[in-house]
């Protein structure tokens, strides 16, 4: 098999990576804490942690988990909190103890929380104090032995106003103090051991846990560091993405530790004051999704932000719209580099070359292969739209306790069916058209909502938009557009005329619905399934 994309890498990017650079993610964290001990690792809400402190606190937490808590390497521990300093402490400690981390959205309902804790078999949970009541609701129905309560601010300081704890509950501050007095002997952890049980968004049904090993994560971190040309000169990253999401976790959480960066955590990206504090001068790395970048561009005071040091802006999680990328470049002087990946790929898989940025095509990262296939598994020629399939050391081992679901997407040769449609050109660059399930069939023609949304987003009076398919007696399916208007004078007839000038007739939405806001996931991804419902 030939790999034409290798000729189009940015200068200095290797074609392969060392997938065994570390024996585990915990070893990587320990090594980074030793190398960068005097640097600040994290800042959030006026508090900070150095790498030396991250090392000591995560070691204490690991000692507690294996000692007082009596957990066994391989067991699962859930983390349920926003971007607090407690998160990297708990994450690093759990991984150093050989436990598998289960990230939980702190905005989950009791039903969602019970499913994830029950399905994963988590034995302990670290939860922010604001969700303690919810954890108590479901604890009796699942096998949680210990509940560790984290407060905002310094993880060594409990919340003085917190409600009294119940049996089996402890403050993180007390746990860390207890663990500091315990011996810690790092357990043997191999690249084949599970590090992360990352649940998908459940877009195709009940949320499934992607089993990611230490080997998957170590390999993907080497791929990311090589591709994005991140050095160790002191990067400063702004983390608006939630760390419990795979994009925020891998890129902002783990990758920034590996290179000794300072991470400015934002617990609530909807709070303008928190965002402004993180975007103080000096930041060099920013990651987000299309809606996050769009929100920043349209937020009051954006023109006063100093972007002079920003050298890498990475977008992922959903398609980045061309009009947004152009506006961002004009406003900041920094090109957006679009990446593509999934929970199932740890997540980095494809990306624009950094020296070219948005619009240059998505190339497979080092040691990664890509193919476009039909439903029968036949590889399609260049220029033909089919399902994007990926193979590489970052591809998951399978879905937790779901062999049937695993077999449906992962073959014996290690190829993952992503569920995304796209095409590959002669250079080996991939264009992602849309999710396979989101494709709309209008009078026998395939229409990808992403394309229509990109056109609509280019209209000066449109702030945000989303397009779905709806049943239609005449054409089988038709397009329905939901629009957040920048200008209250905007009308459907105006957008119909605009779409007719820029799209083939069958791609023009039949219906336009104007809304105040669009439903989004915690990471900012527009939820088409909610619109369909």
Backbone torsions as a table, in degrees:
resi	resn	phi	psi	omega
1	UNK	NA	133.1	178.7
2	UNK	-93.3	152.6	-178.3
3	UNK	-124.6	80.6	-175.0
4	UNK	-63.3	-23.6	-176.8
5	UNK	-66.3	-21.5	-176.7
6	UNK	-62.1	-28.5	-179.0
7	UNK	-73.5	-9.5	-173.7
8	UNK	-115.2	14.6	175.8
9	UNK	-66.3	156.2	172.1
10	UNK	-63.3	149.6	178.7
11	UNK	-54.9	132.8	176.3
12	UNK	90.9	-8.9	179.4
13	UNK	-82.6	125.2	-178.5
14	UNK	-72.5	157.9	179.2
15	UNK	-82.2	-22.1	177.4
16	UNK	-135.8	162.3	177.6
17	UNK	-124.2	166.1	175.7
18	UNK	-88.0	101.8	-177.1
19	UNK	-72.5	-6.3	179.2
20	UNK	-117.9	33.3	-178.9
21	UNK	-60.1	-31.7	175.6
22	UNK	-135.1	155.0	178.3
23	UNK	-77.8	-18.7	179.2
24	UNK	-164.5	167.0	175.3
25	UNK	-67.0	-35.7	177.1
26	UNK	-60.2	-40.4	177.6
27	UNK	-63.7	-39.3	177.3
28	UNK	-61.6	-44.4	-179.4
29	UNK	-63.4	-45.2	179.9
30	UNK	-61.8	-42.5	179.8
31	UNK	-64.5	-42.5	179.9
32	UNK	-65.0	-40.7	179.7
33	UNK	-63.3	-34.4	177.2
34	UNK	-72.4	-40.6	-177.2
35	UNK	-71.1	-36.0	-173.3
36	UNK	-115.3	32.8	-169.0
37	UNK	-54.7	-33.2	-175.6
38	UNK	-88.6	-8.5	-179.5
39	UNK	-81.5	155.0	169.2
40	UNK	-75.1	131.7	177.7
41	UNK	-95.0	-42.5	-175.8
42	UNK	-141.1	145.6	170.8
43	UNK	-133.1	139.6	178.0
44	UNK	-164.0	127.7	174.4
45	UNK	58.0	33.8	178.2
46	UNK	87.2	-5.8	176.8
47	UNK	-107.7	164.2	-177.1
48	UNK	-149.8	157.2	174.0
49	UNK	-131.3	132.6	171.5
50	UNK	-83.9	168.3	175.8
51	UNK	-64.3	-34.3	176.7
52	UNK	-61.7	-42.9	179.0
53	UNK	-69.0	-38.3	176.3
54	UNK	-60.2	-40.3	178.4
55	UNK	-62.6	-50.1	-176.6
56	UNK	-65.8	-43.9	-177.5
57	UNK	-69.6	-41.1	179.8
58	UNK	-69.5	-33.5	175.1
59	UNK	-64.1	-43.9	179.1
60	UNK	-62.3	-40.0	-179.8
61	UNK	-67.5	-40.8	177.7
62	UNK	-62.2	-41.8	179.5
63	UNK	-62.7	-40.5	178.3
64	UNK	-64.1	-45.1	-177.0
65	UNK	-61.0	-42.4	-178.0
66	UNK	-82.8	-26.7	-177.3
67	UNK	-94.1	-85.5	-176.5
68	UNK	-59.5	-39.8	-177.2
69	UNK	-80.2	-20.7	176.5
70	UNK	58.4	36.4	172.3
71	UNK	-81.5	157.8	-175.9
72	UNK	-115.6	136.4	176.9
73	UNK	-49.0	135.1	-177.1
74	UNK	102.9	-22.4	176.1
75	UNK	-73.6	163.1	-175.0
76	UNK	-102.4	144.2	174.1
77	UNK	-129.4	131.7	-178.4
78	UNK	-93.2	142.8	174.4
79	UNK	-119.0	123.1	-175.0
80	UNK	-132.7	85.9	-178.3
81	UNK	-162.9	157.5	174.0
82	UNK	-76.7	-164.8	-176.6
83	UNK	-76.7	79.4	176.2
84	UNK	-107.6	161.7	176.3
85	UNK	-62.0	-24.3	178.5
86	UNK	-64.7	-27.8	-175.5
87	UNK	-63.1	-55.8	-179.0
88	UNK	-63.3	-29.8	176.9
89	UNK	-64.0	-48.5	-179.6
90	UNK	-67.0	-41.9	179.4
91	UNK	-60.3	-52.1	-177.8
92	UNK	-63.7	-40.8	179.8
93	UNK	-64.5	-43.3	179.7
94	UNK	-63.0	-43.1	-179.6
95	UNK	-68.2	-37.9	177.5
96	UNK	-66.4	-27.4	178.7
97	UNK	-83.8	-4.0	179.5
98	UNK	82.4	14.4	177.3
99	UNK	-86.6	158.6	175.9
100	UNK	-97.8	128.5	-176.3
101	UNK	-87.4	133.8	174.9
102	UNK	-115.0	108.3	179.3
103	UNK	-79.5	133.8	-178.0
104	UNK	-126.0	131.1	176.9
105	UNK	-66.0	121.1	-179.1
106	UNK	-68.3	-5.7	176.9
107	UNK	-98.6	9.8	179.3
108	UNK	-63.9	152.1	170.9
109	UNK	-82.0	170.7	179.7
110	UNK	-62.5	-36.4	178.8
111	UNK	-62.7	-46.6	-179.4
112	UNK	-66.1	-40.7	179.9
113	UNK	-65.5	-43.6	-179.7
114	UNK	-63.1	-40.6	178.0
115	UNK	-60.3	-48.1	-174.0
116	UNK	-69.6	-42.2	178.3
117	UNK	-67.1	-40.2	-179.9
118	UNK	-69.6	-42.8	-178.5
119	UNK	-67.1	-40.4	-177.8
120	UNK	-77.0	-23.5	-175.9
121	UNK	71.3	28.2	-178.8
122	UNK	-59.3	139.2	-179.5
123	UNK	-100.0	-15.7	-180.0
124	UNK	-147.2	160.6	177.7
125	UNK	-143.1	138.9	170.0
126	UNK	-106.2	116.7	-173.8
127	UNK	-129.8	140.6	175.7
128	UNK	-64.6	146.7	-173.0
129	UNK	-58.9	-26.1	-178.6
130	UNK	-68.8	-17.0	179.6
131	UNK	-109.9	10.4	-177.2
132	UNK	-58.9	-41.5	-179.9
133	UNK	-60.5	-38.7	179.2
134	UNK	-66.9	-42.3	178.3
135	UNK	-60.8	-40.8	178.9
136	UNK	-62.7	-33.2	-179.8
137	UNK	-61.4	-38.6	-172.6
138	UNK	-101.7	-9.3	-172.0
139	UNK	-59.9	-37.9	-177.8
140	UNK	-65.7	-23.2	-176.8
141	UNK	-90.8	-9.2	-179.2
142	UNK	-128.0	171.4	-172.6
143	UNK	-97.2	55.8	178.1
144	UNK	-89.8	119.6	-179.2
145	UNK	-85.9	-40.8	-175.9
146	UNK	-129.4	138.9	172.7
147	UNK	-116.7	119.1	-178.7
148	UNK	-108.6	121.8	-170.9
149	UNK	-99.8	121.4	-179.8
150	UNK	-101.2	141.8	176.1
151	UNK	-107.3	162.1	173.5
152	UNK	-70.2	159.3	-179.8
153	UNK	89.2	-152.0	-178.6
154	UNK	-65.6	125.3	-177.6
155	UNK	-64.0	-15.2	178.4
156	UNK	-83.1	-3.6	-176.2
157	UNK	-117.9	117.7	177.8
158	UNK	-72.8	161.8	176.4
159	UNK	-77.7	114.1	-176.2
160	UNK	-63.7	-22.6	-177.4
161	UNK	-98.4	9.0	-176.5
162	UNK	-68.2	152.0	177.8
163	UNK	-68.1	155.1	178.8
164	UNK	-58.0	144.0	-179.0
165	UNK	-84.7	155.3	177.8
166	UNK	-105.0	177.9	-179.3
167	UNK	-58.2	134.8	179.4
168	UNK	84.2	5.0	179.9
169	UNK	-114.0	142.5	178.0
170	UNK	-144.7	150.5	173.8
171	UNK	-74.9	143.0	177.1
172	UNK	-57.7	-38.4	179.9
173	UNK	-59.5	-41.2	179.0
174	UNK	-69.6	-38.5	178.7
175	UNK	-61.4	-45.0	-179.4
176	UNK	-65.2	-39.3	177.6
177	UNK	-64.3	-40.4	179.0
178	UNK	-66.5	-44.6	-178.5
179	UNK	-65.5	-29.5	179.9
180	UNK	-63.0	-24.5	179.7
181	UNK	-94.4	4.4	-179.6
182	UNK	-103.5	150.6	174.0
183	UNK	-73.5	147.1	177.7
184	UNK	-132.0	116.2	174.1
185	UNK	-110.8	110.5	-177.7
186	UNK	-55.0	125.8	178.6
187	UNK	-71.7	156.0	176.4
188	UNK	-67.5	122.6	-179.5
189	UNK	-126.2	128.5	-179.3
190	UNK	-109.1	166.1	-179.8
191	UNK	-63.9	-20.8	-179.4
192	UNK	-84.2	-9.6	-177.7
193	UNK	-78.8	146.3	-178.4
194	UNK	-72.1	131.7	177.9
195	UNK	-107.7	-31.8	-171.4
196	UNK	-143.5	131.6	171.0
197	UNK	-111.9	92.6	-171.3
198	UNK	-98.8	114.5	-177.2
199	UNK	-80.7	136.2	177.9
200	UNK	-74.5	169.0	-177.5
201	UNK	-71.3	-5.7	179.5
202	UNK	73.4	28.6	-176.4
203	UNK	-68.6	-20.7	179.9
204	UNK	-110.0	15.1	-179.2
205	UNK	143.1	-145.5	-179.8
206	UNK	-66.2	138.3	-178.5
207	UNK	-58.9	134.7	-178.7
208	UNK	-113.3	147.6	179.2
209	UNK	-93.7	117.0	175.5
210	UNK	-82.0	121.8	-178.4
211	UNK	-85.8	110.2	-179.3
212	UNK	-111.5	126.5	-178.4
213	UNK	-87.7	170.0	172.4
214	UNK	-59.1	-36.3	178.2
215	UNK	-64.5	-42.0	176.5
216	UNK	-57.7	-48.3	-175.7
217	UNK	-71.3	-42.3	178.4
218	UNK	-59.6	-45.6	179.6
219	UNK	-62.5	-44.6	-176.7
220	UNK	-67.2	-33.2	176.7
221	UNK	-66.7	-37.7	177.2
222	UNK	-67.4	-37.6	177.7
223	UNK	-63.9	-44.6	-179.1
224	UNK	-65.9	-43.3	-179.1
225	UNK	-63.7	-40.5	-180.0
226	UNK	-68.9	-43.7	-174.5
227	UNK	-69.4	-46.4	-175.4
228	UNK	-86.7	4.4	173.4
229	UNK	50.9	46.8	179.9
230	UNK	-88.5	121.7	-179.3
231	UNK	-99.0	-161.9	-176.7
232	UNK	-119.6	30.4	-176.6
233	UNK	-87.5	2.1	178.0
234	UNK	106.8	57.4	176.7
235	UNK	-68.9	151.6	175.9
236	UNK	-124.7	111.8	-175.8
237	UNK	-104.2	139.2	173.4
238	UNK	-101.1	121.9	-175.4
239	UNK	-108.2	93.8	174.7
240	UNK	-91.5	-27.7	177.9
241	UNK	-70.7	142.6	177.7
242	UNK	-67.6	136.4	-179.6
243	UNK	-69.7	-17.3	177.6
244	UNK	-78.2	-8.1	175.0
245	UNK	-90.8	144.7	-173.0
246	UNK	-60.0	-35.2	179.0
247	UNK	-65.2	-53.0	179.3
248	UNK	-62.8	-40.0	-178.8
249	UNK	-62.3	-52.8	-174.7
250	UNK	-72.8	-47.0	-175.1
251	UNK	-77.2	-55.4	-175.7
252	UNK	-82.5	-36.5	-177.5
253	UNK	-77.4	-71.1	-171.4
254	UNK	-77.5	-44.5	-176.9
255	UNK	-63.9	-37.8	179.2
256	UNK	-69.5	-30.1	173.0
257	UNK	-65.3	-45.7	-175.9
258	UNK	-57.7	-34.6	-177.6
259	UNK	-99.0	5.8	176.6
260	UNK	72.5	31.2	-178.3
261	UNK	-80.2	161.2	167.9
262	UNK	-91.7	129.9	-177.9
263	UNK	-112.5	116.6	175.3
264	UNK	-91.3	106.4	-176.2
265	UNK	-85.2	137.7	175.1
266	UNK	-116.4	113.4	-177.1
267	UNK	-71.6	-36.6	-178.8
268	UNK	-131.2	97.3	-177.8
269	UNK	-68.0	-7.3	176.5
270	UNK	-89.7	-2.6	178.7
271	UNK	-94.2	108.8	-177.0
272	UNK	-56.5	-35.3	-179.1
273	UNK	-66.6	-41.9	178.3
274	UNK	-65.0	-41.5	179.8
275	UNK	-65.2	-44.0	-179.9
276	UNK	-61.2	-40.6	-179.9
277	UNK	-63.9	-37.5	-179.5
278	UNK	-74.0	-29.0	-177.9
279	UNK	-91.9	28.4	173.6
280	UNK	-66.8	158.8	-176.4
281	UNK	-53.6	146.0	174.4
282	UNK	111.6	-9.8	-178.3
283	UNK	-75.6	146.2	-175.0
284	UNK	-119.3	-19.5	-175.1
285	UNK	-132.5	133.7	177.7
286	UNK	-139.9	133.7	177.4
287	UNK	-124.6	154.3	180.0
288	UNK	-177.4	-175.7	174.4
289	UNK	-112.0	170.9	-175.6
290	UNK	-52.8	-46.2	-177.5
291	UNK	-67.1	-31.2	179.1
292	UNK	-68.7	-47.1	177.7
293	UNK	-61.7	-39.7	178.6
294	UNK	-63.9	-41.3	178.8
295	UNK	-63.0	-39.9	177.8
296	UNK	-63.8	-45.2	-179.0
297	UNK	-59.1	-31.2	-176.0
298	UNK	-101.9	9.6	-178.8
299	UNK	-89.3	145.5	177.8
300	UNK	-59.8	136.8	178.4
301	UNK	86.9	0.6	-179.4
302	UNK	-57.7	-37.1	-176.8
303	UNK	-69.4	-9.0	178.9
304	UNK	-97.3	-3.5	179.9
305	UNK	-76.4	136.3	179.8
306	UNK	-89.7	107.5	-179.9
307	UNK	-100.5	13.3	-172.5
308	UNK	-63.3	-26.2	-178.8
309	UNK	-97.8	-6.8	-177.7
310	UNK	-69.0	121.9	-179.6
311	UNK	-119.4	-12.4	179.5
312	UNK	-143.5	117.2	174.7
313	UNK	-120.2	113.0	-174.9
314	UNK	-110.2	128.8	178.7
315	UNK	-115.2	139.8	178.5
316	UNK	-158.6	-166.7	176.9
317	UNK	82.1	-31.8	178.6
318	UNK	-160.9	166.3	-177.9
319	UNK	-61.9	135.4	175.0
320	UNK	-89.6	128.1	-176.8
321	UNK	-82.9	140.3	-175.5
322	UNK	-59.2	-42.0	-178.9
323	UNK	-63.0	-37.1	178.1
324	UNK	-66.0	-45.4	-179.6
325	UNK	-60.8	-38.6	179.5
326	UNK	-68.3	-42.5	178.8
327	UNK	-64.1	-40.4	180.0
328	UNK	-62.9	-44.9	179.5
329	UNK	-61.3	-44.0	-179.9
330	UNK	-64.1	-35.7	-175.1
331	UNK	-82.5	-31.4	-172.5
332	UNK	-114.8	-20.9	-175.5
333	UNK	79.9	4.0	-179.2
334	UNK	-118.3	123.4	177.5
335	UNK	-67.4	144.4	169.0
336	UNK	-79.5	134.7	171.6
337	UNK	-104.9	118.2	-177.0
338	UNK	-89.8	133.0	175.4
339	UNK	-115.4	163.2	179.1
340	UNK	-137.6	136.3	176.5
341	UNK	-176.0	-178.6	-179.3
342	UNK	-143.0	167.3	171.6
343	UNK	-54.3	-37.0	-176.5
344	UNK	-69.6	-11.2	178.8
345	UNK	-119.1	19.1	166.3
346	UNK	76.7	-3.4	7.7
347	UNK	-118.1	-7.2	-169.2
348	UNK	-66.2	129.0	178.3
349	UNK	-135.9	-48.8	-179.6
350	UNK	-130.1	154.2	176.9
351	UNK	-163.9	155.8	168.2
352	UNK	-64.5	145.3	167.4
353	UNK	-60.4	135.0	-173.8
354	UNK	-61.6	-35.1	-176.4
355	UNK	-72.9	-13.1	178.6
356	UNK	-108.4	-38.2	176.3
357	UNK	75.6	-162.0	-172.1
358	UNK	-55.4	138.8	176.1
359	UNK	93.0	-5.9	-176.6
360	UNK	-90.1	2.9	-178.9
361	UNK	93.3	151.2	-178.8
362	UNK	-97.5	118.4	179.8
363	UNK	-103.9	146.7	175.2
364	UNK	-63.2	139.1	177.8
365	UNK	-69.6	165.4	179.5
366	UNK	-50.8	141.7	179.7
367	UNK	64.4	21.9	179.8
368	UNK	-121.3	139.1	176.4
369	UNK	-114.9	151.1	177.3
370	UNK	-136.3	145.9	175.5
371	UNK	-145.6	151.6	175.7
372	UNK	-108.6	121.7	-173.4
373	UNK	-128.2	157.6	174.7
374	UNK	-89.9	-176.8	-176.3
375	UNK	-63.9	-24.1	179.6
376	UNK	-85.0	-4.6	179.4
377	UNK	92.0	7.3	179.4
378	UNK	-80.7	132.0	178.4
379	UNK	-72.0	130.3	-175.4
380	UNK	-93.9	153.9	179.6
381	UNK	-71.1	163.7	179.2
382	UNK	-54.7	139.7	177.6
383	UNK	89.0	-7.6	-179.4
384	UNK	-97.4	132.6	-179.6
385	UNK	-78.7	132.1	176.7
386	UNK	-158.0	-167.0	-179.1
387	UNK	-83.8	134.4	178.3
388	UNK	-75.8	126.0	178.4
389	UNK	-120.9	140.0	-172.8
390	UNK	-130.9	141.5	173.9
391	UNK	-134.7	136.5	178.6
392	UNK	174.1	172.5	-176.9
393	UNK	-68.9	-10.2	179.7
394	UNK	-90.9	-5.3	-177.6
395	UNK	-73.8	134.3	-176.0
396	UNK	-54.9	165.3	175.8
397	UNK	-81.6	-23.6	-179.5
398	UNK	150.4	-178.9	176.5
399	UNK	-88.7	134.2	-176.3
400	UNK	-55.7	117.0	175.0
401	UNK	56.5	29.9	178.1
402	UNK	-135.0	74.2	-177.6
403	UNK	-61.9	-33.5	179.5
404	UNK	-66.8	-45.0	177.7
405	UNK	-64.7	-36.8	178.8
406	UNK	-64.4	-47.4	-178.3
407	UNK	-62.3	-27.1	-178.5
408	UNK	-72.6	-21.9	-176.3
409	UNK	-121.2	-14.6	-173.6
410	UNK	-128.4	117.9	-178.2
411	UNK	-93.3	175.9	-175.2
412	UNK	-65.0	-23.2	179.8
413	UNK	-87.1	0.7	177.1
414	UNK	92.0	8.2	179.0
415	UNK	-82.3	131.4	179.1
416	UNK	-102.2	125.1	170.0
417	UNK	-81.0	118.6	-172.4
418	UNK	-83.4	-21.0	-174.0
419	UNK	83.4	1.7	177.9
420	UNK	-105.7	145.0	179.1
421	UNK	-99.6	147.0	178.8
422	UNK	-174.4	-177.6	178.5
423	UNK	-138.7	157.5	179.3
424	UNK	-121.3	140.9	-179.4
425	UNK	-100.2	-176.7	-175.2
426	UNK	-63.5	-24.5	178.5
427	UNK	-78.9	-12.5	-174.3
428	UNK	91.0	10.7	178.8
429	UNK	-86.5	135.9	-176.3
430	UNK	-101.5	137.7	169.9
431	UNK	-112.3	121.3	179.2
432	UNK	-88.0	125.2	-179.3
433	UNK	-92.0	-47.8	179.1
434	UNK	-179.9	173.6	170.5
435	UNK	-66.4	140.3	-178.7
436	UNK	-56.7	-41.0	-177.5
437	UNK	-74.1	-16.6	-178.7
438	UNK	-91.1	-8.8	179.7
439	UNK	-61.6	137.9	-177.4
440	UNK	-112.7	134.6	-178.9
441	UNK	-103.6	105.3	-177.7
442	UNK	-108.7	110.9	-179.6
443	UNK	52.1	37.3	178.7
444	UNK	86.4	-4.0	179.3
445	UNK	-100.1	136.4	176.7
446	UNK	-77.5	128.3	176.2
447	UNK	-123.9	130.4	179.0
448	UNK	-102.5	117.3	-177.9
449	UNK	-52.9	-32.9	179.8
450	UNK	-55.5	-40.9	-178.5
451	UNK	-65.0	-43.8	-179.6
452	UNK	-67.4	-41.6	178.4
453	UNK	-61.5	-39.6	-180.0
454	UNK	-62.7	-38.3	177.5
455	UNK	-67.5	-48.6	-179.8
456	UNK	-59.3	-39.5	-178.6
457	UNK	-65.0	-19.8	179.0
458	UNK	-78.9	-8.9	178.3
459	UNK	-77.3	133.3	-173.8
460	UNK	-62.0	-22.7	-176.9
461	UNK	-96.2	3.7	-179.5
462	UNK	-102.0	125.9	176.2
463	UNK	-88.7	-50.0	177.8
464	UNK	-146.9	159.9	178.3
465	UNK	-157.5	161.2	174.6
466	UNK	-150.1	145.2	-176.1
467	UNK	-126.7	135.9	176.9
468	UNK	-132.4	169.2	174.1
469	UNK	-99.0	141.7	177.6
470	UNK	-131.9	152.6	179.5
471	UNK	-60.3	143.9	179.3
472	UNK	-144.5	128.5	-176.0
473	UNK	-63.1	-33.6	-174.6
474	UNK	-86.0	-42.3	-173.2
475	UNK	-111.3	5.5	-178.0
476	UNK	84.3	-60.5	172.1
477	UNK	-135.7	154.6	175.0
478	UNK	-137.9	165.8	-177.5
479	UNK	-94.8	138.4	176.5
480	UNK	-125.3	126.1	-176.4
481	UNK	-108.7	133.2	173.4
482	UNK	-106.4	127.8	-171.5
483	UNK	-128.5	132.4	167.5
484	UNK	-99.1	113.9	-174.0
485	UNK	-84.3	139.2	171.5
486	UNK	-78.7	-29.1	-177.4
487	UNK	-121.8	120.9	-178.5
488	UNK	-61.9	-14.0	179.4
489	UNK	-80.0	-7.1	-177.4
490	UNK	-65.9	137.2	-179.5
491	UNK	-129.6	159.4	-179.3
492	UNK	-59.5	-37.7	-179.1
493	UNK	-61.7	-34.5	178.8
494	UNK	-64.8	-43.0	-178.5
495	UNK	-73.0	-32.1	176.2
496	UNK	-62.6	-46.3	179.2
497	UNK	-62.6	-40.0	179.8
498	UNK	-64.7	-43.5	-180.0
499	UNK	-67.0	-38.7	179.6
500	UNK	-63.6	-28.8	178.7
501	UNK	-78.7	-14.1	-173.3
502	UNK	-126.1	-5.1	-177.3
503	UNK	-137.3	151.3	170.7
504	UNK	-59.6	149.7	-171.0
505	UNK	-53.1	-42.5	-175.4
506	UNK	-71.6	-11.3	178.4
507	UNK	-92.2	-4.3	-178.4
508	UNK	-80.3	125.5	179.3
509	UNK	-58.4	142.0	176.9
510	UNK	-83.4	-32.5	-175.4
511	UNK	-124.2	142.8	173.8
512	UNK	-126.2	126.8	178.1
513	UNK	-119.1	123.3	-180.0
514	UNK	-94.6	126.5	-176.2
515	UNK	-128.3	161.5	179.2
516	UNK	-77.8	-31.3	178.6
517	UNK	-157.7	161.9	179.2
518	UNK	-106.5	145.3	177.4
519	UNK	-67.5	135.7	-176.6
520	UNK	-136.9	154.5	173.2
521	UNK	-76.4	170.3	178.6
522	UNK	-58.2	-27.1	-179.6
523	UNK	-85.6	-6.2	177.1
524	UNK	100.8	8.2	-179.6
525	UNK	-79.4	130.2	179.7
526	UNK	-67.9	131.3	-175.2
527	UNK	-96.5	94.8	179.3
528	UNK	-64.4	-32.0	-178.2
529	UNK	-62.3	-33.3	177.5
530	UNK	-68.3	-35.5	177.6
531	UNK	-68.9	-38.1	177.8
532	UNK	-65.4	-32.3	-178.7
533	UNK	-74.1	NA	NA
